[in-house]
Protein backbone atom coordinates (compact mmCIF):
# COMPACT_ATOMS: atom_id res chain seq x y z
CA UNK A 1 0.00 0.00 0.00
CA UNK A 2 1.46 3.42 -0.95
CA UNK A 3 2.82 5.45 1.95
CA UNK A 4 0.48 8.39 1.34
CA UNK A 5 -2.58 6.16 1.60
CA UNK A 6 -1.26 4.74 4.88
CA UNK A 7 -0.83 8.29 6.20
CA UNK A 8 -4.37 9.23 5.23
CA UNK A 9 -5.74 5.99 6.67
CA UNK A 10 -3.97 6.63 9.98
CA UNK A 11 -5.30 10.18 9.92
CA UNK A 12 -8.83 8.90 9.42
CA UNK A 13 -8.41 6.50 12.34
CA UNK A 14 -7.19 9.36 14.52
CA UNK A 15 -10.10 11.47 13.36
CA UNK A 16 -12.52 8.65 14.13
CA UNK A 17 -11.14 8.29 17.66
CA UNK A 18 -11.42 12.05 18.19
CA UNK A 19 -14.99 12.00 16.89
CA UNK A 20 -15.93 9.18 19.24
CA UNK A 21 -14.45 11.02 22.24
CA UNK A 22 -15.85 14.43 21.25
CA UNK A 23 -18.85 14.12 18.90
CA UNK A 24 -18.96 17.90 18.38
CA UNK A 25 -15.40 17.94 17.01
CA UNK A 26 -16.33 14.95 14.89
CA UNK A 27 -19.29 16.91 13.56
CA UNK A 28 -16.99 19.76 12.51
CA UNK A 29 -14.70 17.29 10.74
CA UNK A 30 -17.70 15.73 9.02
CA UNK A 31 -18.89 19.16 7.89
CA UNK A 32 -15.49 19.92 6.40
CA UNK A 33 -15.30 16.53 4.69
CA UNK A 34 -18.75 16.96 3.15
CA UNK A 35 -17.91 20.37 1.69
CA UNK A 36 -14.23 19.96 0.94
CA UNK A 37 -13.60 16.24 0.60
CA UNK A 38 -9.81 16.54 1.11
CA UNK A 39 -9.42 12.76 0.78
CA UNK A 40 -10.20 13.16 -2.94
CA UNK A 41 -6.99 15.15 -3.42
CA UNK A 42 -5.04 11.94 -3.80
CA UNK A 43 -5.59 9.02 -6.16
CA UNK A 44 -7.03 5.81 -4.69
CA UNK A 45 -7.95 7.46 -1.39
CA UNK A 46 -11.63 8.10 -2.07
CA UNK A 47 -12.52 4.37 -1.65
CA UNK A 48 -11.52 4.70 2.02
CA UNK A 49 -14.90 6.44 2.55
CA UNK A 50 -13.55 8.79 5.20
CA UNK A 51 -16.80 10.81 5.55
CA UNK A 52 -18.68 7.59 6.32
CA UNK A 53 -15.97 6.57 8.81
CA UNK A 54 -16.24 9.88 10.68
CA UNK A 55 -20.05 9.65 10.59
CA UNK A 56 -19.99 6.22 12.22
CA UNK A 57 -17.46 7.46 14.80
CA UNK A 58 -19.67 10.42 15.74
CA UNK A 59 -22.67 8.11 16.02
CA UNK A 60 -20.67 5.81 18.30
CA UNK A 61 -19.73 8.79 20.46
CA UNK A 62 -23.39 9.79 20.66
CA UNK A 63 -24.46 6.25 21.55
CA UNK A 64 -21.98 6.23 24.44
CA UNK A 65 -24.04 9.13 25.80
CA UNK A 66 -27.37 7.60 24.87
CA UNK A 67 -29.16 8.63 28.07
CA UNK A 68 -28.40 12.30 27.49
CA UNK A 69 -28.62 12.09 23.71
CA UNK A 70 -32.09 10.57 23.31
CA UNK A 71 -34.10 13.74 24.11
CA UNK A 72 -31.85 15.76 21.79
CA UNK A 73 -32.23 13.11 19.08
CA UNK A 74 -36.02 13.14 19.28
CA UNK A 75 -36.05 16.96 19.23
CA UNK A 76 -33.76 16.99 16.17
CA UNK A 77 -35.95 14.49 14.33
CA UNK A 78 -39.03 16.59 15.07
CA UNK A 79 -37.41 19.77 13.77
CA UNK A 80 -36.14 18.01 10.64
CA UNK A 81 -39.33 16.08 9.91
CA UNK A 82 -39.84 17.82 6.55
CA UNK A 83 -36.31 16.89 5.40
CA UNK A 84 -36.67 13.35 6.73
CA UNK A 85 -39.96 13.03 4.84
CA UNK A 86 -38.09 13.91 1.66
CA UNK A 87 -35.45 11.31 2.58
CA UNK A 88 -38.18 8.68 2.98
CA UNK A 89 -39.62 9.50 -0.44
CA UNK A 90 -36.13 9.32 -1.96
CA UNK A 91 -35.53 5.89 -0.44
CA UNK A 92 -38.95 4.66 -1.61
CA UNK A 93 -38.27 5.89 -5.14
CA UNK A 94 -34.84 4.23 -5.15
CA UNK A 95 -36.31 0.95 -3.91
CA UNK A 96 -38.84 0.93 -6.75
CA UNK A 97 -36.22 1.84 -9.38
CA UNK A 98 -33.06 0.26 -7.99
CA UNK A 99 -29.89 0.91 -9.97
CA UNK A 100 -26.27 1.48 -9.06
CA UNK A 101 -26.87 5.21 -9.49
CA UNK A 102 -29.85 5.29 -7.11
CA UNK A 103 -28.07 3.03 -4.62
CA UNK A 104 -25.11 5.41 -4.47
CA UNK A 105 -27.45 8.35 -3.96
CA UNK A 106 -29.22 6.61 -1.08
CA UNK A 107 -25.86 5.91 0.56
CA UNK A 108 -24.66 9.50 0.21
CA UNK A 109 -28.01 10.93 1.30
CA UNK A 110 -28.06 8.71 4.38
CA UNK A 111 -24.71 10.16 5.44
CA UNK A 112 -26.09 13.63 4.76
CA UNK A 113 -29.17 12.98 6.93
CA UNK A 114 -26.89 11.86 9.75
CA UNK A 115 -24.98 15.14 9.40
CA UNK A 116 -28.20 17.18 9.58
CA UNK A 117 -29.60 15.33 12.61
CA UNK A 118 -26.25 15.46 14.41
CA UNK A 119 -26.05 19.20 13.73
CA UNK A 120 -29.25 19.87 15.66
CA UNK A 121 -28.23 17.42 18.38
CA UNK A 122 -24.74 18.76 18.99
CA UNK A 123 -24.95 22.47 18.11
CA UNK A 124 -26.92 23.68 21.11
CA UNK A 125 -25.09 26.86 22.14
CA UNK A 126 -24.14 30.08 20.39
CA UNK A 127 -20.46 29.21 20.79
CA UNK A 128 -20.93 25.85 19.09
CA UNK A 129 -22.88 27.48 16.27
CA UNK A 130 -20.07 29.98 15.85
CA UNK A 131 -17.60 27.13 15.48
CA UNK A 132 -19.91 25.41 12.98
CA UNK A 133 -20.21 28.48 10.75
CA UNK A 134 -16.49 29.16 11.05
CA UNK A 135 -15.82 25.61 9.84
CA UNK A 136 -18.05 26.29 6.85
CA UNK A 137 -15.92 29.37 6.10
CA UNK A 138 -12.77 27.27 6.51
CA UNK A 139 -14.20 24.85 3.95
CA UNK A 140 -14.74 27.74 1.55
CA UNK A 141 -11.16 28.91 2.14
CA UNK A 142 -9.87 25.40 1.48
CA UNK A 143 -11.70 25.20 -1.84
CA UNK A 144 -10.35 28.64 -2.83
CA UNK A 145 -6.80 27.50 -2.09
CA UNK A 146 -7.31 24.37 -4.15
CA UNK A 147 -8.44 26.39 -7.15
CA UNK A 148 -5.51 28.79 -6.84
CA UNK A 149 -2.88 26.10 -6.28
CA UNK A 150 -4.08 23.60 -8.85
CA UNK A 151 -6.18 25.49 -11.40
CA UNK A 152 -8.11 23.69 -14.08
CA UNK A 153 -10.23 25.04 -16.92
CA UNK A 154 -13.13 23.83 -18.97
CA UNK A 155 -13.79 25.44 -22.35
CA UNK A 156 -17.30 26.32 -23.51
CA UNK A 157 -18.24 27.62 -26.96
CA UNK A 158 -21.09 30.11 -27.38
CA UNK A 159 -21.88 31.82 -30.68
CA UNK A 160 -18.41 31.13 -32.01
CA UNK A 161 -16.68 32.44 -28.88
CA UNK A 162 -14.66 30.25 -26.50
CA UNK A 163 -15.03 30.81 -22.76
CA UNK A 164 -12.72 29.33 -20.14
CA UNK A 165 -14.28 28.48 -16.79
CA UNK A 166 -12.47 27.54 -13.60
CA UNK A 167 -12.95 24.10 -12.11
CA UNK A 168 -11.00 22.00 -9.66
CA UNK A 169 -8.51 19.71 -11.34
CA UNK A 170 -9.63 16.08 -11.60
CA UNK A 171 -13.05 16.92 -10.18
CA UNK A 172 -11.77 16.45 -6.68
CA UNK A 173 -14.44 17.86 -4.41
CA UNK A 174 -18.18 18.10 -4.09
CA UNK A 175 -17.87 21.55 -5.66
CA UNK A 176 -15.36 20.73 -8.41
CA UNK A 177 -17.83 21.51 -11.20
CA UNK A 178 -17.88 25.17 -12.31
CA UNK A 179 -21.54 25.83 -11.43
CA UNK A 180 -21.28 24.25 -7.98
CA UNK A 181 -17.95 25.95 -7.40
CA UNK A 182 -19.47 29.34 -8.20
CA UNK A 183 -22.44 28.64 -5.90
CA UNK A 184 -20.18 27.71 -3.00
CA UNK A 185 -18.25 30.94 -3.50
CA UNK A 186 -21.54 32.89 -3.39
CA UNK A 187 -22.43 31.23 -0.08
CA UNK A 188 -18.96 31.94 1.29
CA UNK A 189 -19.31 35.62 0.30
CA UNK A 190 -22.69 36.00 2.04
CA UNK A 191 -21.51 34.32 5.26
CA UNK A 192 -18.30 36.37 5.31
CA UNK A 193 -20.04 39.71 4.74
CA UNK A 194 -22.72 39.15 7.36
CA UNK A 195 -20.21 37.89 9.92
CA UNK A 196 -18.34 41.20 9.63
CA UNK A 197 -21.18 42.87 11.52
CA UNK A 198 -20.38 40.60 14.48
CA UNK A 199 -16.59 40.20 14.28
CA UNK A 200 -15.45 43.78 14.81
CA UNK A 201 -11.72 43.38 15.49
CA UNK A 202 -9.50 44.63 12.70
CA UNK A 203 -7.71 41.32 12.12
CA UNK A 204 -11.02 39.47 12.00
CA UNK A 205 -12.44 41.80 9.41
CA UNK A 206 -9.24 41.62 7.37
CA UNK A 207 -9.55 37.82 7.31
CA UNK A 208 -13.20 37.98 6.31
CA UNK A 209 -12.53 40.59 3.60
CA UNK A 210 -9.69 38.45 2.27
CA UNK A 211 -12.09 35.51 2.15
CA UNK A 212 -14.63 37.65 0.27
CA UNK A 213 -11.92 38.70 -2.18
CA UNK A 214 -10.71 35.15 -2.75
CA UNK A 215 -14.24 33.83 -3.16
CA UNK A 216 -15.05 36.67 -5.56
CA UNK A 217 -12.00 35.88 -7.68
CA UNK A 218 -12.91 32.20 -7.95
CA UNK A 219 -16.56 33.12 -8.59
CA UNK A 220 -15.61 35.25 -11.60
CA UNK A 221 -13.26 32.56 -12.88
CA UNK A 222 -16.00 29.92 -12.60
CA UNK A 223 -18.17 32.21 -14.76
CA UNK A 224 -21.60 30.81 -13.88
CA UNK A 225 -24.66 32.71 -15.06
CA UNK A 226 -26.96 30.84 -12.67
CA UNK A 227 -24.73 31.68 -9.71
CA UNK A 228 -24.62 35.31 -10.87
CA UNK A 229 -28.40 35.52 -10.67
CA UNK A 230 -28.28 33.86 -7.23
CA UNK A 231 -25.67 36.39 -6.09
CA UNK A 232 -27.78 39.29 -7.36
CA UNK A 233 -30.92 38.01 -5.61
CA UNK A 234 -29.09 37.46 -2.33
CA UNK A 235 -27.38 40.85 -2.52
CA UNK A 236 -30.72 42.60 -2.99
CA UNK A 237 -32.18 40.79 0.03
CA UNK A 238 -29.02 41.53 2.01
CA UNK A 239 -29.65 45.22 1.49
CA UNK A 240 -33.43 45.05 2.07
CA UNK A 241 -33.01 43.21 5.38
CA UNK A 242 -30.27 45.51 6.67
CA UNK A 243 -31.31 47.93 9.39
CA UNK A 244 -28.86 50.62 8.29
CA UNK A 245 -29.74 50.64 4.60
CA UNK A 246 -27.67 53.69 3.65
CA UNK A 247 -24.53 52.30 5.23
CA UNK A 248 -25.22 48.87 3.72
CA UNK A 249 -25.85 50.43 0.31
CA UNK A 250 -22.55 52.31 0.41
CA UNK A 251 -20.65 49.17 1.41
CA UNK A 252 -22.33 47.03 -1.26
CA UNK A 253 -21.80 49.65 -3.97
CA UNK A 254 -18.12 49.83 -3.00
CA UNK A 255 -17.75 46.04 -3.17
CA UNK A 256 -19.62 45.81 -6.46
CA UNK A 257 -17.55 48.63 -7.95
CA UNK A 258 -14.34 46.85 -7.04
CA UNK A 259 -15.75 43.60 -8.40
CA UNK A 260 -16.81 45.27 -11.65
CA UNK A 261 -13.28 46.57 -12.17
CA UNK A 262 -11.56 43.30 -11.31
CA UNK A 263 -13.97 40.97 -13.12
CA UNK A 264 -12.50 39.64 -16.36
CA UNK A 265 -14.04 40.69 -19.66
CA UNK A 266 -14.95 37.06 -20.37
CA UNK A 267 -17.33 37.10 -17.39
CA UNK A 268 -19.34 40.04 -18.70
CA UNK A 269 -19.20 38.66 -22.22
CA UNK A 270 -20.57 35.27 -21.18
CA UNK A 271 -23.19 36.92 -18.98
CA UNK A 272 -24.45 38.88 -21.99
CA UNK A 273 -25.04 35.67 -23.96
CA UNK A 274 -28.25 35.10 -21.99
CA UNK A 275 -30.02 37.30 -24.56
CA UNK A 276 -28.78 35.07 -27.41
CA UNK A 277 -29.61 31.69 -25.98
CA UNK A 278 -30.41 30.34 -29.49
CA UNK A 279 -26.68 30.40 -30.25
CA UNK A 280 -25.72 29.00 -26.84
CA UNK A 281 -25.17 25.24 -26.90
CA UNK A 282 -25.28 25.11 -23.10
CA UNK A 283 -28.67 26.85 -22.97
CA UNK A 284 -30.08 24.71 -25.78
CA UNK A 285 -28.84 21.57 -24.05
CA UNK A 286 -30.63 22.67 -20.89
CA UNK A 287 -33.88 23.24 -22.79
CA UNK A 288 -33.53 19.80 -24.34
CA UNK A 289 -32.94 18.18 -20.94
CA UNK A 290 -35.80 20.09 -19.35
CA UNK A 291 -38.11 18.89 -22.11
CA UNK A 292 -37.13 15.28 -21.39
CA UNK A 293 -37.74 15.83 -17.66
CA UNK A 294 -41.16 17.35 -18.33
CA UNK A 295 -42.02 14.29 -20.40
CA UNK A 296 -40.96 11.88 -17.66
CA UNK A 297 -43.02 13.54 -14.90
CA UNK A 298 -46.49 12.59 -16.20
CA UNK A 299 -45.24 9.08 -16.98
CA UNK A 300 -43.94 8.59 -13.42
CA UNK A 301 -45.84 11.14 -11.28
CA UNK A 302 -45.75 9.50 -7.82
CA UNK A 303 -42.27 8.06 -7.26
CA UNK A 304 -40.45 9.19 -10.40
CA UNK A 305 -37.77 7.19 -12.16
CA UNK A 306 -35.44 6.86 -9.18
CA UNK A 307 -32.86 9.29 -7.73
CA UNK A 308 -29.96 9.99 -10.08
CA UNK A 309 -31.47 7.75 -12.79
CA UNK A 310 -32.13 10.63 -15.21
CA UNK A 311 -28.91 9.96 -17.20
CA UNK A 312 -30.45 6.59 -18.15
CA UNK A 313 -33.04 8.55 -20.14
CA UNK A 314 -30.95 11.53 -21.29
CA UNK A 315 -27.34 12.41 -22.14
CA UNK A 316 -26.86 14.49 -18.98
CA UNK A 317 -28.41 15.48 -15.64
CA UNK A 318 -31.56 17.68 -15.64
CA UNK A 319 -29.72 20.94 -14.77
CA UNK A 320 -32.76 22.06 -12.79
CA UNK A 321 -33.29 21.07 -9.16
CA UNK A 322 -37.08 21.26 -9.32
CA UNK A 323 -37.41 19.20 -12.49
CA UNK A 324 -34.80 16.86 -11.09
CA UNK A 325 -36.94 16.09 -8.04
CA UNK A 326 -40.17 15.99 -10.05
CA UNK A 327 -38.97 13.44 -12.57
CA UNK A 328 -36.61 11.40 -10.37
CA UNK A 329 -38.55 11.17 -7.09
CA UNK A 330 -42.05 12.32 -8.04
CA UNK A 331 -44.45 15.22 -7.64
CA UNK A 332 -45.11 14.63 -3.90
CA UNK A 333 -41.36 14.88 -3.30
CA UNK A 334 -41.24 18.08 -5.38
CA UNK A 335 -43.84 19.69 -3.10
CA UNK A 336 -41.82 18.56 -0.07
CA UNK A 337 -38.60 19.93 -1.60
CA UNK A 338 -40.17 23.35 -2.12
CA UNK A 339 -41.47 23.20 1.46
CA UNK A 340 -37.91 22.47 2.66
CA UNK A 341 -36.58 25.63 1.01
CA UNK A 342 -39.47 27.70 2.38
CA UNK A 343 -38.83 26.23 5.83
CA UNK A 344 -35.20 27.36 5.66
CA UNK A 345 -36.17 30.88 4.61
CA UNK A 346 -38.87 31.12 7.28
CA UNK A 347 -36.59 29.80 10.03
CA UNK A 348 -33.81 32.26 9.17
CA UNK A 349 -36.24 35.20 8.95
CA UNK A 350 -37.87 34.25 12.28
CA UNK A 351 -34.46 33.91 13.94
CA UNK A 352 -33.50 37.40 12.81
CA UNK A 353 -36.76 38.81 14.13
CA UNK A 354 -36.39 37.08 17.52
CA UNK A 355 -32.71 37.90 17.96
CA UNK A 356 -33.12 41.54 16.98
CA UNK A 357 -30.26 44.06 17.06
CA UNK A 358 -29.73 43.56 20.80
CA UNK A 359 -26.60 44.32 22.74
CA UNK A 360 -25.91 40.81 24.06
CA UNK A 361 -23.16 38.89 22.28
CA UNK A 362 -25.36 35.86 21.63
CA UNK A 363 -28.26 37.77 20.11
CA UNK A 364 -25.84 39.87 18.05
CA UNK A 365 -24.28 36.75 16.55
CA UNK A 366 -27.63 35.10 15.84
CA UNK A 367 -28.87 38.33 14.27
CA UNK A 368 -25.91 38.39 11.87
CA UNK A 369 -25.84 34.65 11.18
CA UNK A 370 -29.56 34.49 10.40
CA UNK A 371 -29.19 37.11 7.65
CA UNK A 372 -26.24 35.31 6.10
CA UNK A 373 -27.98 31.94 6.11
CA UNK A 374 -31.20 33.47 4.74
CA UNK A 375 -29.26 34.85 1.76
CA UNK A 376 -27.55 31.48 1.30
CA UNK A 377 -30.81 29.50 1.25
CA UNK A 378 -32.27 32.04 -1.17
CA UNK A 379 -29.21 31.70 -3.44
CA UNK A 380 -29.60 27.91 -3.40
CA UNK A 381 -33.29 28.21 -4.28
CA UNK A 382 -32.56 30.61 -7.16
CA UNK A 383 -29.68 28.67 -8.67
CA UNK A 384 -31.82 25.53 -8.46
CA UNK A 385 -33.62 26.74 -11.59
CA UNK A 386 -30.44 26.24 -13.66
CA UNK A 387 -28.48 23.62 -11.70
CA UNK A 388 -29.47 20.11 -10.59
CA UNK A 389 -28.50 20.48 -6.94
CA UNK A 390 -31.59 18.92 -5.30
CA UNK A 391 -29.69 15.98 -3.82
CA UNK A 392 -26.64 17.94 -2.73
CA UNK A 393 -25.32 18.80 0.72
CA UNK A 394 -25.62 22.52 0.15
CA UNK A 395 -29.43 22.43 0.27
CA UNK A 396 -30.03 20.45 3.44
CA UNK A 397 -27.07 21.63 5.51
CA UNK A 398 -27.96 25.31 5.06
CA UNK A 399 -31.65 24.68 5.77
CA UNK A 400 -30.58 22.77 8.90
CA UNK A 401 -28.38 25.72 9.87
CA UNK A 402 -31.39 28.03 9.55
CA UNK A 403 -33.45 25.73 11.81
CA UNK A 404 -30.59 25.56 14.31
CA UNK A 405 -30.23 29.36 14.42
CA UNK A 406 -33.99 29.72 14.86
CA UNK A 407 -33.99 27.25 17.77
CA UNK A 408 -31.22 29.15 19.55
CA UNK A 409 -32.99 32.47 18.89
CA UNK A 410 -36.24 31.09 20.35
CA UNK A 411 -34.40 29.94 23.48
CA UNK A 412 -32.70 33.29 23.85
CA UNK A 413 -35.98 35.12 23.33
CA UNK A 414 -37.73 33.02 25.97
CA UNK A 415 -34.87 33.54 28.44
CA UNK A 416 -34.90 37.30 27.82
CA UNK A 417 -38.67 37.47 28.34
CA UNK A 418 -38.45 35.44 31.53
CA UNK A 419 -35.65 37.64 32.83
CA UNK A 420 -37.62 40.80 32.00
CA UNK A 421 -40.69 39.36 33.71
CA UNK A 422 -38.74 38.57 36.86
CA UNK A 423 -37.19 42.03 36.90
CA UNK A 424 -40.58 43.71 36.55
CA UNK A 425 -41.97 41.44 39.26
CA UNK A 426 -39.21 42.27 41.72
CA UNK A 427 -39.61 45.99 41.06
CA UNK A 428 -43.36 45.83 41.77
CA UNK A 429 -43.03 43.66 44.86
CA UNK A 430 -43.94 40.39 43.11
CA UNK A 431 -41.83 37.38 44.06
CA UNK A 432 -41.34 34.99 41.13
CA UNK A 433 -40.60 31.45 42.26
CA UNK A 434 -40.41 29.97 38.76
CA UNK A 435 -41.84 30.33 35.30
CA UNK A 436 -44.57 27.83 36.24
CA UNK A 437 -45.34 28.74 39.88
CA UNK A 438 -45.82 32.40 40.79
CA UNK A 439 -46.60 33.52 44.33
CA UNK A 440 -47.70 37.06 45.23
Buried (B, 14 or more C-beta within 10 A) or exposed (E): EEEEBEEBBEEBEEBBEBBBEBBBBBBBBBBBBBBBBBBBBBEEBBEBBBBBBBBBBBBBBBEEEEEEBEEBBEBBBEBBEBBBBBBEBBBBBBEBBEBEBBBEBBEBBBBBBBBBBBBBBBBBEBEBBBBBBBBBBBBBBBBBEBBEEEEBEEEBEBEEEEBBBBBBBEBBBBBBBBBBBBBBBBBBBBBBBBBBBBBEEEEEBEBBBEBBBBBBBBBBBBBBBBBBBBBBBBBEBBBEBBEEEEEBEEBBEEBEEEBEEEBEEBBEEBBEBEEEBEEBEBBEBBEBBBEBBBEBBEEBBEBBBBBBBBEEBBEEBBBBBBBBBBBBBBBBBBEBBBBBBBBBBBBBBBBBEBBBEBEBEBBBBBBBBBBBBBBBBBBBBBBBBBBBBBBBBBBBBBBBBBBBBBBBBBBBBEEBEEEEBBEEBEEEEEEBEEEEEEEE
